[in-house]
């Protein structure tokens, strides 16, 4: 039975992460689902479908976690963003082995749209529209009738359709524009930045309420270009810091690392209509721990100041 759980783990993590937008919470929920599954088997419970049993447990636990998390997020200082997926975790959540686990449904923009749904709406929409569960299956999971679930899905789908982000259809074009932005920021090329930014481009960041932070989104090509120019100057002033272009939640992005490869922050870029429409930065240490060792930014700044003396 352990092998069955291992085989289902990518699906379970995919559901939990899309429900919670948190890697840590998703992993906790998946682990708890295994403990409940193992306990049920030990008690002699007959489980005809491990997938149905574990999907139900993961979804119910996620709904409970999300209800308490929403209260915390309402009092969050600064902008709240999902925990980014990079590397192996992105592969797990977006694996082709999981039906519906496409990159657009992992994007930060999409997850932020889902934040506006109630926990049950979010569960019904994801299970049906993203993962292909039948309403009869979903009804038993969320303790609603199949018809009620169908109505919930219609409402949720309408809201998501109205707010769903539009991405550049060509992956190559997305990556090309992201590469140009990273190069221009790294090289201090203001004209290069202006050339890839949309007129109404927006920058926002999640610092976990710890200074320095952007208290509100910055909007407009000129303001954003100068902001990124200044940020590039700051990064060049930190010893050994470099920028690695990566996929972040299935979209173009970048990891800023120190000389030892430790993470400073993560950028995610939204590209549409031939330009970068949105830049999101996650620097909150609580939201980056799952990605590996973190750099000591203050130590890097002290080292840079010492060299300038």
C-alpha positions as CSV (number, residue, x, y, z in Angstrom):
1,X,0.0,0.0,0.0
2,X,3.0,2.3,0.6
3,X,3.8,2.0,-3.1
4,X,0.3,3.1,-4.0
5,X,0.7,6.2,-1.9
6,X,4.1,7.0,-3.5
7,X,2.5,6.7,-6.9
8,X,-0.4,9.0,-5.9
9,X,1.8,11.6,-4.2
10,X,2.3,13.9,-7.2
11,X,-1.4,14.2,-7.6
12,X,-2.0,14.7,-3.9
13,X,0.7,17.4,-3.7
14,X,-0.7,19.0,-6.9
15,X,-4.2,19.3,-5.4
16,X,-2.9,20.5,-2.0
17,X,-0.6,23.2,-3.4
18,X,-3.2,24.6,-5.8
19,X,-5.6,24.7,-2.8
20,X,-3.2,26.3,-0.4
21,X,-0.6,28.2,-2.5
22,X,1.9,27.0,0.2
23,X,4.5,24.3,-0.3
24,X,5.0,23.8,3.5
25,X,1.2,23.5,4.1
26,X,0.7,21.2,1.1
27,X,3.5,18.9,2.2
28,X,2.0,18.8,5.7
29,X,-1.4,18.0,4.3
30,X,-0.1,15.2,2.1
31,X,1.9,13.7,5.0
32,X,-1.2,13.8,7.2
33,X,-3.2,12.1,4.5
34,X,-0.7,9.2,4.5
35,X,-1.0,8.9,8.2
36,X,-4.8,8.7,8.0
37,X,-4.6,6.2,5.1
38,X,-2.2,4.0,7.0
39,X,-4.3,4.2,10.2
40,X,-7.4,3.3,8.3
41,X,-5.7,0.2,6.8
42,X,-4.4,-0.8,10.2
43,X,-7.9,-0.6,11.6
44,X,-9.1,-3.0,8.9
45,X,-11.0,-0.4,6.8
46,X,-11.6,-1.6,3.3
47,X,-10.4,1.0,0.8
48,X,-11.7,0.2,-2.7
49,X,-9.9,3.2,-4.3
50,X,-6.8,4.6,-2.6
51,X,-7.0,7.5,-5.1
52,X,-10.5,8.4,-4.1
53,X,-9.8,8.0,-0.3
54,X,-6.6,10.1,-0.4
55,X,-7.9,12.8,-2.7
56,X,-10.9,13.2,-0.3
57,X,-8.6,13.4,2.7
58,X,-6.2,15.9,1.1
59,X,-9.1,18.1,-0.1
60,X,-10.9,18.2,3.2
61,X,-7.7,18.9,5.1
62,X,-6.8,21.6,2.6
63,X,-10.2,23.2,3.1
64,X,-9.7,23.3,6.9
65,X,-6.2,24.8,6.5
66,X,-7.4,27.3,4.0
67,X,-10.1,28.6,6.3
68,X,-7.7,29.4,9.0
69,X,-5.1,30.7,6.6
70,X,-7.5,33.2,5.1
71,X,-7.8,34.9,8.5
72,X,-4.0,35.2,8.7
73,X,-3.7,36.5,5.1
74,X,-6.2,39.3,5.8
75,X,-3.9,40.8,8.4
76,X,-0.7,40.1,6.4
77,X,1.6,43.1,6.2
78,X,2.3,44.1,2.6
79,X,1.3,42.0,-0.5
80,X,0.7,38.3,0.1
81,X,2.0,36.0,-2.7
82,X,2.1,32.2,-3.1
83,X,5.2,30.3,-2.2
84,X,7.1,29.9,-5.4
85,X,7.7,26.5,-7.0
86,X,11.1,26.1,-8.7
87,X,13.0,23.0,-9.8
88,X,12.0,19.6,-8.6
89,X,8.8,20.8,-6.8
90,X,7.6,22.4,-10.0
91,X,8.2,19.2,-11.8
92,X,6.2,17.3,-9.2
93,X,3.3,19.7,-9.2
94,X,3.2,20.1,-13.0
95,X,4.1,16.5,-14.0
96,X,2.5,15.1,-17.1
97,X,1.5,12.1,-14.9
98,X,-1.1,14.3,-13.3
99,X,-4.1,15.1,-15.6
100,X,-4.8,18.8,-15.8
101,X,-1.6,19.8,-13.9
102,X,-0.7,22.4,-16.6
103,X,1.6,25.3,-16.0
104,X,-1.0,28.0,-16.3
105,X,-3.0,26.5,-13.4
106,X,0.2,26.8,-11.3
107,X,1.0,30.4,-12.2
108,X,1.0,32.9,-9.3
109,X,-1.5,35.0,-11.2
110,X,-3.9,32.0,-11.4
111,X,-3.4,31.1,-7.8
112,X,-4.2,34.7,-6.7
113,X,-7.4,34.5,-8.7
114,X,-8.3,31.3,-6.8
115,X,-7.7,33.2,-3.5
116,X,-11.0,35.1,-4.2
117,X,-13.0,31.9,-4.1
118,X,-14.3,30.4,-0.9
119,X,-12.5,27.2,0.2
120,X,-15.3,25.0,-1.0
121,X,-15.6,26.9,-4.3
122,X,-11.9,26.5,-4.8
123,X,-12.0,22.8,-4.1
124,X,-14.9,22.1,-6.4
125,X,-13.4,24.2,-9.2
126,X,-10.0,22.6,-9.0
127,X,-11.2,19.0,-8.7
128,X,-13.6,19.3,-11.6
129,X,-12.1,21.8,-14.0
130,X,-8.4,21.2,-13.4
131,X,-8.2,17.5,-12.3
132,X,-11.2,16.1,-14.1
133,X,-13.1,14.6,-11.1
134,X,-16.8,13.9,-11.7
135,X,-19.4,15.9,-9.6
136,X,-20.5,12.7,-8.0
137,X,-17.0,12.1,-6.6
138,X,-16.7,15.7,-5.6
139,X,-20.0,15.7,-3.8
140,X,-18.9,13.1,-1.3
141,X,-15.6,14.9,-0.7
142,X,-17.1,18.4,0.1
143,X,-20.4,17.0,1.6
144,X,-22.7,18.6,-1.0
145,X,-25.0,17.2,-3.5
146,X,-23.8,16.6,-7.0
147,X,-26.2,19.3,-8.3
148,X,-25.0,21.8,-5.7
149,X,-21.4,21.1,-6.7
150,X,-22.3,21.7,-10.4
151,X,-23.8,25.1,-9.4
152,X,-20.7,25.9,-7.3
153,X,-18.5,25.1,-10.3
154,X,-20.5,27.3,-12.6
155,X,-20.2,30.3,-10.2
156,X,-16.5,29.7,-9.6
157,X,-15.8,29.2,-13.3
158,X,-17.5,32.4,-14.2
159,X,-15.4,34.3,-11.6
160,X,-12.1,32.7,-12.7
161,X,-12.9,33.3,-16.4
162,X,-13.4,37.0,-15.7
163,X,-10.2,37.4,-13.8
164,X,-7.9,34.7,-15.4
165,X,-4.7,36.1,-16.6
166,X,-3.7,36.0,-20.3
167,X,-0.2,34.8,-21.1
168,X,1.9,35.0,-24.2
169,X,0.9,31.8,-26.1
170,X,4.5,31.1,-27.3
171,X,6.7,29.8,-24.5
172,X,9.8,30.8,-26.5
173,X,8.6,34.4,-26.7
174,X,7.9,34.4,-22.9
175,X,11.4,33.2,-22.2
176,X,13.0,35.5,-24.7
177,X,11.4,38.6,-23.2
178,X,12.2,37.5,-19.7
179,X,15.9,36.9,-20.7
180,X,16.0,40.4,-22.2
181,X,14.6,41.9,-19.0
182,X,17.1,40.0,-16.8
183,X,20.0,41.1,-19.0
184,X,18.9,44.7,-19.0
185,X,18.4,44.8,-15.3
186,X,21.8,43.1,-14.6
187,X,23.6,45.4,-17.0
188,X,22.0,48.7,-16.0
189,X,20.4,49.2,-19.4
190,X,17.5,51.5,-19.0
191,X,16.5,51.6,-22.6
192,X,16.6,47.8,-22.7
193,X,14.2,47.7,-19.7
194,X,11.8,50.2,-21.3
195,X,11.8,48.1,-24.5
196,X,10.4,45.0,-22.9
197,X,7.9,46.5,-20.4
198,X,4.2,47.0,-21.1
199,X,3.0,50.6,-20.7
200,X,0.9,49.6,-17.6
201,X,3.4,47.1,-16.2
202,X,3.1,46.4,-12.5
203,X,5.7,45.4,-9.9
204,X,4.8,43.9,-6.5
205,X,6.7,42.1,-3.8
206,X,6.2,39.8,-0.8
207,X,8.7,40.6,1.9
208,X,6.8,39.1,4.8
209,X,6.4,42.5,6.3
210,X,10.1,42.8,6.9
211,X,11.9,46.0,5.6
212,X,12.9,46.8,3.0
213,X,9.6,46.4,1.3
214,X,7.3,47.8,-1.3
215,X,4.1,48.8,0.6
216,X,2.0,48.8,-2.6
217,X,2.4,47.8,-6.2
218,X,4.4,50.1,-8.5
219,X,2.7,50.8,-11.8
220,X,3.8,52.3,-15.1
221,X,6.7,51.6,-17.6
222,X,8.9,54.6,-16.5
223,X,8.5,53.9,-12.7
224,X,9.1,50.2,-13.1
225,X,12.0,50.6,-15.4
226,X,13.8,52.9,-12.9
227,X,12.9,50.7,-10.0
228,X,14.4,47.6,-11.7
229,X,17.4,49.7,-12.8
230,X,18.0,50.6,-9.2
231,X,17.5,47.0,-8.1
232,X,20.0,45.9,-10.6
233,X,22.5,48.4,-9.3
234,X,22.0,47.1,-5.7
235,X,22.5,43.5,-6.8
236,X,25.7,44.3,-8.7
237,X,27.0,46.0,-5.5
238,X,26.6,42.7,-3.5
239,X,29.7,40.5,-3.8
240,X,29.3,37.4,-5.9
241,X,25.5,37.8,-6.4
242,X,24.2,36.5,-9.8
243,X,20.9,36.0,-11.5
244,X,19.7,32.6,-12.8
245,X,16.8,32.4,-15.3
246,X,14.4,29.6,-14.3
247,X,10.8,28.6,-14.5
248,X,8.8,29.8,-11.5
249,X,5.3,28.3,-11.2
250,X,5.4,27.4,-14.9
251,X,6.2,30.9,-16.0
252,X,9.5,32.7,-16.8
253,X,11.3,33.8,-13.7
254,X,14.7,34.2,-12.0
255,X,16.5,33.2,-8.8
256,X,19.0,35.7,-7.4
257,X,21.8,33.8,-5.6
258,X,25.0,34.6,-3.8
259,X,28.5,33.3,-4.7
260,X,27.7,30.0,-2.8
261,X,24.5,29.4,-4.6
262,X,22.3,30.4,-1.7
263,X,19.0,32.1,-2.6
264,X,18.4,35.8,-2.1
265,X,15.0,36.1,-3.8
266,X,12.7,34.8,-6.6
267,X,11.2,36.8,-9.5
268,X,8.2,35.7,-11.6
269,X,7.4,37.5,-14.9
270,X,4.0,37.5,-16.7
271,X,4.4,38.1,-20.4
272,X,1.5,38.8,-22.8
273,X,1.0,40.8,-26.0
274,X,4.8,41.0,-26.6
275,X,5.7,42.6,-23.4
276,X,6.3,42.0,-19.7
277,X,3.0,42.8,-18.0
278,X,3.8,42.0,-14.4
279,X,6.8,41.4,-12.2
280,X,6.4,39.7,-8.8
281,X,9.2,39.3,-6.3
282,X,9.2,37.0,-3.3
283,X,11.9,37.8,-0.8
284,X,10.2,36.7,2.4
285,X,12.5,34.1,4.0
286,X,9.5,32.1,5.3
287,X,8.3,31.6,1.7
288,X,11.7,30.6,0.3
289,X,13.0,28.0,2.9
290,X,11.7,25.1,0.9
291,X,13.9,26.0,-2.0
292,X,17.2,25.4,-0.1
293,X,19.8,27.4,1.8
294,X,19.1,31.2,2.0
295,X,21.7,33.9,1.7
296,X,22.3,36.3,4.5
297,X,21.5,39.5,2.7
298,X,22.6,41.8,5.6
299,X,26.0,40.1,5.7
300,X,26.3,40.6,1.9
301,X,25.4,44.3,2.4
302,X,28.0,44.7,5.2
303,X,30.6,43.1,3.0
304,X,29.8,45.4,0.2
305,X,30.0,48.5,2.4
306,X,33.3,47.4,3.8
307,X,34.7,47.1,0.3
308,X,33.5,50.6,-0.5
309,X,35.4,52.2,2.4
